Amino acid sequence: MGTDNNPTVDIGLVGNMHGIPVYVDPNIPTNLGTNTNEDRIIVIADPIVHLFERAQDPVTLSFEQQAGTSLQVQLVCYGYLAFTAGRYPAASGVVTGLTPPTF
């Protein structure tokens, strides 16, 4: 059914299931539902949604003379990105109600 490329990874690509890449992320809750054992699966058609990032980001700047009398340095870090999923809202969804099987 599924292939496991790296069983020790807790984030990122972990394999594929039926030819579909499977990613895990600790930001997705696993304690939802009535018995706090419900998992969620986020399904997305990745050719439909787009993420745009600048190749040279993040940019960091350092201003050493900003507050020279108090021996402070001001640091600035910034980057630009854009994400779009509004053109086809049905291209992504959440599968809910999944609980571990009992044998």
CORNORNOR-V992656 format. One line per field, one symbol per residue. ss: DSSP state (A for helix, B for strand, O for the rest). phi: phi as a letter, one per 40 degrees, with the letter a starting at -180 (. if undefined). psi: psi as a letter, one per 40 degrees, with the letter a starting at -180 (. if undefined). A space follows every 50 residues. Layout:
ss=???
phi=???
psi=???
//
This chain:
ss=OBBBOOOOOOOBBBBBBOOBBBBBOOOOOOOBOOOOOBBBBBBBOOOOOB BBBOOOOOBBBBBBBBBAAAOBBBBBBBOOBBBBOOOOAAABBBBBBBBO OOO
phi=.bbbcaccccahcbiabfgbcbbbaccccbbcgccfbccbbbbacccccb bbbcccccbbbbbcbcbccbfbbcbbbaabaabbbccbcccbabcbgcbc cbb
psi=ciihdgeeheiaheaihfehihiiheehiefiadeffhiihhhhgdedih hhihdeiihiihgdedgddefihhihhiihihhheedgdeeiihhiehii ih.
//
